[in-house]
Amino acid sequence: MKIALLLLALVVSAVSAEPSRAWKLWTETPPPGGFTVPGPETVTEPKPTDKLPILRITNIAEPRLEFYEPAAGKKNGAAVVIVPGGGFGILASGHEGSELAEWFRERGFVAGVLQHRCPTNKLPKPWEFPAVRAKAAELGVKPDRVGLFGFSAGGQVALIAATNDTQRLYPAADEIDRTSCRPDFLMLCYPWKILADNSLTELKPEIHIGAGTPPTFIAQANDDPGSLAEGSTLAFLALRKGKVPAELHIYSTGGHGFGLRPNATQAPGDWPGRAELWLQARGLLVK
């Protein structure tokens, strides 16, 4: 499978909440793999029943990466790929995508939000990651300063991808295929279903944390009923065993799906500040 990038011209303001550019990840239409969707791509506005307003996107047949870029003079040379949550049925690409991309852009990062194919019952693969590294000069970033961030189900995708970076599923066909899949840093927020089935003491067998795993930041609420704190704790202990620089924040309250949204719970009000200090300590906030 060959990943190809097609730049789509998007005439938007540099300070707009809209992406500044988008990359299609496949030349084939539709992409290979026999993937079909039940209808046209749909964006659903927040529901009145939402505790926090959630934008939902589904029926994505053609995966793409949408970039939020600072002005050239404000770039710090780093990039991050963001994988939203949504349980693989939808993508919560607002509060777990574009809002975080804006947060990163304000701090000098080129931030790309992955709109992967969905709904799907197969684990999405972040094929766009080596594409960002291979095209680093075009984006105005350094190829050794490219990270991966995952929310909820996107956290599961990010963790599995980051700990299986040496596995190639197809012969390399171009420069992008030959580029390293290992992120330079990994950030997870309430990663979903990373525990092995019917277990509170083991991670999924697809997760292979070891000495080669990139430095990792994890944020999680203790009262999250969907992404259990045991999973984040086991991931941290495995990182510690592998002597990987890692940081874990478990907040007493916060529930699931809080993103960056401020509310009365503890986690949303604190974790972005902790994340910023972590990025600063890793030297990622300066050129």
N, C-alpha and C positions, 0 to 999 in steps of 0.2 A: 504494500500500500504506500503510495507516494503522497505526502502532504504538499499541497501547493498553496501559495498565498496570493489572493487577489485583493488589491487595495480597492476599497470602495470610497469614493470621494464623498465626504460629508461636510457640507458648508455650515459650520457651527462656530459659535464664539468660543474662544479659549477658556472663558470663565463660565460657560454654560454647563448645565447639568447633563447635557447630551454628550455622547462620546465624540471624540475628535476624528476618529477613523475606525474602520472595522476591517478585519481580515476574515475572508472565507477560508476554511481549512481544507477544502477539497475542490479540485477542478471538475470532477464528475458531478453530474446532476441527474438523479439524486446521488449522494455519496454511496460507495459500495457497502455491501453487507446485508442487503435485502431489508433495510430498515424502512418501515412505513409508519405513518401517523394517521389517526382516525379522522383528521379534518385539517383545515387551514390553521396556521399559527395564530394563537389567540392570546391576547393580553387581557386579564381580568383585573379590574380595579378592586381596591380593598373592600371587604364586606362589612356591613354594620356589626356583625357578630365578632369580628376580629378584636382580640384584646389589644393588639398593636396592629396598625394598618399594614397589610401585606399585599404587594403587587404580585400577581401570579402570571407566569408565561408557560404555555404548553403547546404541544404539537409542533415542536421544533424539528424540522426534517434536515436542515442544513446547518451544521455547527459553525459557529463563528466566534471571534474574539473581538470584543469592543473595547477600545482604548480611551482612557482619560489621561490626558497629558498636560503637564505644566508648561508654561512658556519656556522656550529654549534656555533662557538665562537662569531659570529657577530649577532646572533639572539637577538632581543630585547624583545621577549616574546609575541609579538602581531602578529595578522594575519588579513588579509583583503580578502574578496571575491569580485571580480570585475565582474560586469555584463556589457558586451559591448552593444553598440547600434546597429542599423541596421533596425529599423522599423518592427522587427519580420519576415522579409523576408530573410534577411541575417544577419550575425554577422560581425561587423567591428572589428575583434578580434586582429588586429595589433595595430593601433594607439589608439584604445579604449580598449585594452586588454593587450597584452604582453608588450607593451611599458610602460604602467603605472605599470604593475607588476614588471618590471625591476627597475623602479623608487622607488617603495616600497622596493624591495629587497636590493637596495643599502643603504637603511635606516634601515635595520635590520628586516623588516617584512617578514613573510611568506605570499606570495600573490598567491591567486588562481583565475584563470580566468575561468568563467563558459562558457562552450560551450553548450548552451541549445538547445533543439529540434527546428528546423526551416526548412522551412518556416511554420508559424503557424498564425492562426487568434485568438488564445486563449492566454491570458496573461500567460507567463511562470511563474512557481513558483520556487523560489530558494531553493529547498529541500536540497541542499548541505550544507546550512548554519548550521543547527544543527549537520550535520555530522562532520564539521570542529571542532565545539565545543566539541562534544563527543570524537573525536580523537585528542584532543589538545596535550596530552602527546606524542603521536606518532609523531606529527609535531614539538614538542619542543616549544609549545606556551602555554599561560595561558588561560583557558576557559573564563575568564572575560575580555579578551582583543581581542575580535574578532569583526571586523567591516564589513560593507557592503558599496560598492562603485558602483554607477550606472551612466553610460553615456547615454544621450538621451533616447531611448526606455528602455534601461537598468536602467535608472534613475527612470522611471515610475514603473518598476518592483520592484526596491529597495525600493521606497517610500511606495508603497502599502504593500509590505511584512513587512516592519518595523513598519507599523501602524496597522497591523492586526496579530501581533505575537501570540495573545492568541487564535486565531481561529484554531482548528484542523479539518481537512477535512476527517479524517479517524481514527479509533481506534489505539492507540499506540501499536506497536507490538514488539518493541525492545528498546534498550538503546537510539538509535539515535532518535526514534520517541518521546521518553519521555524527550529529551533535549530541553531547551528553544530555541525558534526561534527568540528571540529579539536580534538584534545586539547591541554591546556595544557602537558603534559609527556609524554614517551614513554620507556618503559623496555623493553629487550629482553634476553632471556637465551637464548643459543645459538639465534638465529632460523634456522629450517629452510628450506632450498631457496629462498633469496632471490637466488641467482645465476641468470643466464640459462641456459637449457638448453645443456649441453655447453660451458660457458664458466667460466673462472676469473678473467676480467678484466672482466666486465660483470654488472650487476644485472638482475633481471627487468625487462622493459619496463613492467610495471604499476607499478613503484616510481618515483616522481617526487620525489626529494629536491631541495629548493631553499630559498631564503631564508625561505619561509613555513612550513617544517617546524618543529615544536616542539622545544625543547631535549630532547636525547636522551642516555640512558645505555645502554651496551651491555656485557654480560659474556659471555665466550666462552672455551672451552678450546682450546688449540692442537691437542690430540690428539683432538678431536671428529671421529669418522669420518662422522657424519651431517649435522651443521651445520658446514660448512667455515669455517675462520677467514678465508678469503679474502672470504667474503660480508660478514662483520661489518666487515672492514677496508675494503672498498670503500664500504660504507655510511658509515663514519666519514669517509673521504676526501671523499665527496660532501657530507656535512654540513659539513665544514671549508670546502669550496669555496663553499658557500652561506652561510658565516659564521654558521652555526647553533651555539649553545653545545652542545658535545657532549663526551662522555667515553667512552673505550673501554678495557676491561681484557681482555687476552688472557693467560690463565694457561697455563703450560707443560703442566700435567696437569689432568685433571678429567673428560675424556670427555664423554658426552652424557647429559642427563636428570638431572643431580645435584640440581636444585631447591635447597632450603635444607638438604638432608641433610648433616650432618657426616660426613666419612670421611677416609681417609688422603691423598686427593688435595688439590691446592692450591686449586682454584677454590672449592669449596663453603665452605671455611673463611674465605675472604677477601671474596668479592664482596658479601655483605650489608652488611658494614661500609663498603665503598666506596660502596654505594648510599645508605646512611644519611647519609654525609658529603655526597654529591651533593644529596640532598634538603634537607639543612640549608643548603647553600650557595645553593640556590634559594629559601630562605625558606619551605619547605613543612612544616617541623616545628613552626612556631609559628603562632598565630592571626593 
